[in-house]
C-alpha cells in the first residue's frame, strides 16, 4: 500500500494546471508587486536598524530576508509578464486567423458568383 514517488504530486499542482492563463496573470501580477513592496519596506527597516546601532546579526538577517522577498517578487513578476505576453500572442493569433478566414471566404464567394455569371452568359435559348 505504498505510494510511489512518481505518483505523488504537490497539493496545488492540479489547481494551477487547470487555471487559465488570464487567472494566473491576475493572481501573480498584484501578488508580485505586493511582495516587492514589502521586501523594500523590510530592506529600509534593515538599513534603519544598521544606522540606529542594532547588532550586526539583526540587520544582516533582516536585510537578507528583504533581499529574498524582493528577488522572489521580481521572479513572480517575470512570470506574470510571461503570462501576459502569452495572452497577447494568443489574442493576436486568433485575430489574424479570423481575418484570414474572412478573406478566404470572401474570395470563395466572389469566385462562386463569377462562376455563376460565366455559366449563365454562355447559355443560349
Phi and psi in degrees as GROMACS dihedral restraints (atoms count N, CA, C in turn):
[ dihedral_restraints ]
;  ai    aj    ak    al  type     phi  dphi    fc
    3     4     5     6     1   -83.1    20    10
    4     5     6     7     1   143.6    20    10
    6     7     8     9     1   -92.7    20    10
    7     8     9    10     1   129.7    20    10
    9    10    11    12     1   -70.4    20    10
   10    11    12    13     1   150.8    20    10
   12    13    14    15     1   -65.0    20    10
   13    14    15    16     1   -29.1    20    10
   15    16    17    18     1   -70.5    20    10
   16    17    18    19     1   -23.4    20    10
   18    19    20    21     1   -84.3    20    10
   19    20    21    22     1   -18.5    20    10
   21    22    23    24     1   -81.3    20    10
   22    23    24    25     1   128.9    20    10
   24    25    26    27     1  -122.0    20    10
   25    26    27    28     1   152.6    20    10
   27    28    29    30     1   -58.9    20    10
   28    29    30    31     1   151.2    20    10
   30    31    32    33     1   -61.2    20    10
   31    32    33    34     1   -33.1    20    10
   33    34    35    36     1   -97.4    20    10
   34    35    36    37     1     4.4    20    10
   36    37    38    39     1   -64.8    20    10
   37    38    39    40     1   -41.4    20    10
   39    40    41    42     1   -65.2    20    10
   40    41    42    43     1   -38.9    20    10
   42    43    44    45     1   -63.2    20    10
   43    44    45    46     1   -45.0    20    10
   45    46    47    48     1   -67.6    20    10
   46    47    48    49     1   -40.3    20    10
   48    49    50    51     1   -69.4    20    10
   49    50    51    52     1   -25.4    20    10
   51    52    53    54     1   -82.3    20    10
   52    53    54    55     1   -16.3    20    10
   54    55    56    57     1   -69.1    20    10
   55    56    57    58     1   147.8    20    10
   57    58    59    60     1   -76.8    20    10
   58    59    60    61     1   164.4    20    10
   60    61    62    63     1   -62.6    20    10
   61    62    63    64     1   -38.3    20    10
   63    64    65    66     1   -65.5    20    10
   64    65    66    67     1   -40.0    20    10
   66    67    68    69     1   -64.3    20    10
   67    68    69    70     1   -43.0    20    10
   69    70    71    72     1   -60.6    20    10
   70    71    72    73     1   -42.4    20    10
   72    73    74    75     1   -65.1    20    10
   73    74    75    76     1   -43.9    20    10
   75    76    77    78     1   -64.5    20    10
   76    77    78    79     1   -28.5    20    10
   78    79    80    81     1   -81.8    20    10
   79    80    81    82     1   -43.2    20    10
   81    82    83    84     1   -74.3    20    10
   82    83    84    85     1   -38.1    20    10
   84    85    86    87     1   -60.4    20    10
   85    86    87    88     1   -56.3    20    10
   87    88    89    90     1   -67.6    20    10
   88    89    90    91     1   -37.2    20    10
   90    91    92    93     1   -60.9    20    10
   91    92    93    94     1   -42.0    20    10
   93    94    95    96     1   -67.8    20    10
   94    95    96    97     1   -39.1    20    10
   96    97    98    99     1   -67.2    20    10
   97    98    99   100     1   -37.1    20    10
   99   100   101   102     1   -64.6    20    10
  100   101   102   103     1   -42.1    20    10
  102   103   104   105     1   -64.5    20    10
  103   104   105   106     1   -41.0    20    10
  105   106   107   108     1   -64.0    20    10
  106   107   108   109     1   -45.7    20    10
  108   109   110   111     1   -61.7    20    10
  109   110   111   112     1   -43.2    20    10
  111   112   113   114     1   -65.2    20    10
  112   113   114   115     1   -40.3    20    10
  114   115   116   117     1   -61.7    20    10
  115   116   117   118     1   -38.8    20    10
  117   118   119   120     1   -68.5    20    10
  118   119   120   121     1   -36.3    20    10
  120   121   122   123     1   -64.2    20    10
  121   122   123   124     1   -43.4    20    10
  123   124   125   126     1   -65.0    20    10
  124   125   126   127     1   -37.2    20    10
  126   127   128   129     1   -63.1    20    10
  127   128   129   130     1   -43.1    20    10
  129   130   131   132     1   -67.6    20    10
  130   131   132   133     1   -33.5    20    10
  132   133   134   135     1   -66.3    20    10
  133   134   135   136     1   -38.0    20    10
  135   136   137   138     1   -64.4    20    10
  136   137   138   139     1   -40.5    20    10
  138   139   140   141     1   -64.5    20    10
  139   140   141   142     1   -38.7    20    10
  141   142   143   144     1   -64.2    20    10
  142   143   144   145     1   -41.4    20    10
  144   145   146   147     1   -62.7    20    10
  145   146   147   148     1   -38.6    20    10
  147   148   149   150     1   -62.9    20    10
  148   149   150   151     1   -44.6    20    10
  150   151   152   153     1   -78.4    20    10
  151   152   153   154     1   -17.6    20    10
  153   154   155   156     1   -88.8    20    10
  154   155   156   157     1    -1.9    20    10
  156   157   158   159     1    91.9    20    10
  157   158   159   160     1    21.9    20    10
  159   160   161   162     1   -71.0    20    10
  160   161   162   163     1   166.3    20    10
  162   163   164   165     1   -64.7    20    10
  163   164   165   166     1   153.1    20    10
  165   166   167   168     1   -61.4    20    10
  166   167   168   169     1   -38.8    20    10
  168   169   170   171     1   -61.1    20    10
  169   170   171   172     1   -39.9    20    10
  171   172   173   174     1   -62.2    20    10
  172   173   174   175     1   -55.2    20    10
  174   175   176   177     1   -73.9    20    10
  175   176   177   178     1   -27.6    20    10
  177   178   179   180     1   -69.3    20    10
  178   179   180   181     1   -45.1    20    10
  180   181   182   183     1   -64.5    20    10
  181   182   183   184     1   -41.1    20    10
  183   184   185   186     1   -66.6    20    10
  184   185   186   187     1   -38.6    20    10
  186   187   188   189     1   -65.7    20    10
  187   188   189   190     1   -39.9    20    10
  189   190   191   192     1   -64.4    20    10
  190   191   192   193     1   -43.1    20    10
  192   193   194   195     1   -60.5    20    10
  193   194   195   196     1   -41.0    20    10
  195   196   197   198     1   -66.3    20    10
  196   197   198   199     1   -38.3    20    10
  198   199   200   201     1   -67.5    20    10
  199   200   201   202     1   -35.3    20    10
  201   202   203   204     1   -63.0    20    10
  202   203   204   205     1   -43.6    20    10
  204   205   206   207     1   -64.1    20    10
  205   206   207   208     1   -44.3    20    10
  207   208   209   210     1   -63.7    20    10
  208   209   210   211     1   -47.0    20    10
  210   211   212   213     1   -67.0    20    10
  211   212   213   214     1   -36.8    20    10
  213   214   215   216     1   -63.5    20    10
  214   215   216   217     1   -41.6    20    10
  216   217   218   219     1   -63.9    20    10
  217   218   219   220     1   -40.7    20    10
  219   220   221   222     1   -65.0    20    10
  220   221   222   223     1   -38.2    20    10
  222   223   224   225     1   -64.2    20    10
  223   224   225   226     1   -45.6    20    10
  225   226   227   228     1   -65.5    20    10
  226   227   228   229     1   -35.5    20    10
  228   229   230   231     1   -65.3    20    10
  229   230   231   232     1   -38.5    20    10
  231   232   233   234     1   -61.6    20    10
  232   233   234   235     1   -40.2    20    10
  234   235   236   237     1   -64.5    20    10
  235   236   237   238     1   -40.1    20    10
  237   238   239   240     1   -63.3    20    10
  238   239   240   241     1   -41.0    20    10
  240   241   242   243     1   -63.7    20    10
  241   242   243   244     1   -39.8    20    10
  243   244   245   246     1   -60.6    20    10
  244   245   246   247     1   -45.2    20    10
  246   247   248   249     1   -65.2    20    10
  247   248   249   250     1   -37.6    20    10
  249   250   251   252     1   -66.0    20    10
  250   251   252   253     1   -42.7    20    10
  252   253   254   255     1   -63.0    20    10
  253   254   255   256     1   -40.9    20    10
  255   256   257   258     1   -61.0    20    10
  256   257   258   259     1   -41.3    20    10
  258   259   260   261     1   -62.8    20    10
  259   260   261   262     1   -44.0    20    10
  261   262   263   264     1   -65.2    20    10
  262   263   264   265     1   -40.1    20    10
  264   265   266   267     1   -64.0    20    10
  265   266   267   268     1   -43.7    20    10
  267   268   269   270     1   -62.0    20    10
  268   269   270   271     1   -42.2    20    10
  270   271   272   273     1   -63.4    20    10
  271   272   273   274     1   -46.4    20    10
  273   274   275   276     1   -65.5    20    10
  274   275   276   277     1   -36.8    20    10
  276   277   278   279     1   -64.5    20    10
  277   278   279   280     1   -45.6    20    10
  279   280   281   282     1   -62.6    20    10
  280   281   282   283     1   -41.1    20    10
  282   283   284   285     1   -63.3    20    10
  283   284   285   286     1   -45.5    20    10
  285   286   287   288     1   -68.4    20    10
  286   287   288   289     1   -34.1    20    10
  288   289   290   291     1   -65.9    20    10
  289   290   291   292     1   -40.5    20    10
  291   292   293   294     1   -63.9    20    10
  292   293   294   295     1   -41.4    20    10
  294   295   296   297     1   -62.6    20    10
  295   296   297   298     1   -43.4    20    10
  297   298   299   300     1   -64.7    20    10
  298   299   300   301     1   -42.5    20    10
  300   301   302   303     1   -63.6    20    10
  301   302   303   304     1   -40.0    20    10
  303   304   305   306     1   -64.9    20    10
  304   305   306   307     1   -40.7    20    10
  306   307   308   309     1   -63.9    20    10
  307   308   309   310     1   -42.9    20    10
  309   310   311   312     1   -65.1    20    10
  310   311   312   313     1   -43.1    20    10
  312   313   314   315     1   -66.4    20    10
  313   314   315   316     1   -35.6    20    10
  315   316   317   318     1   -63.6    20    10
  316   317   318   319     1   -42.9    20    10
  318   319   320   321     1   -63.7    20    10
  319   320   321   322     1   -40.1    20    10
  321   322   323   324     1   -66.1    20    10
  322   323   324   325     1   -39.3    20    10
  324   325   326   327     1   -64.1    20    10
  325   326   327   328     1   -43.2    20    10
  327   328   329   330     1   -63.6    20    10
  328   329   330   331     1   -40.0    20    10
  330   331   332   333     1   -65.7    20    10
  331   332   333   334     1   -41.5    20    10
  333   334   335   336     1   -64.7    20    10
  334   335   336   337     1   -42.5    20    10
  336   337   338   339     1   -68.3    20    10
  337   338   339   340     1   -35.1    20    10
  339   340   341   342     1   -68.2    20    10
  340   341   342   343     1   -37.6    20    10
  342   343   344   345     1   -65.3    20    10
  343   344   345   346     1   -40.1    20    10
  345   346   347   348     1   -64.4    20    10
  346   347   348   349     1   -42.0    20    10
  348   349   350   351     1   -65.6    20    10
  349   350   351   352     1   -40.1    20    10
  351   352   353   354     1   -66.0    20    10
  352   353   354   355     1   -39.2    20    10
  354   355   356   357     1   -68.7    20    10
  355   356   357   358     1   -40.3    20    10
  357   358   359   360     1   -72.3    20    10
  358   359   360   361     1   -29.7    20    10
  360   361   362   363     1   -75.6    20    10
  361   362   363   364     1   -21.4    20    10
  363   364   365   366     1   -88.6    20    10
  364   365   366   367     1   -10.9    20    10
  366   367   368   369     1   -71.6    20    10
  367   368   369   370     1   141.6    20    10
  369   370   371   372     1  -127.4    20    10
  370   371   372   373     1   143.1    20    10
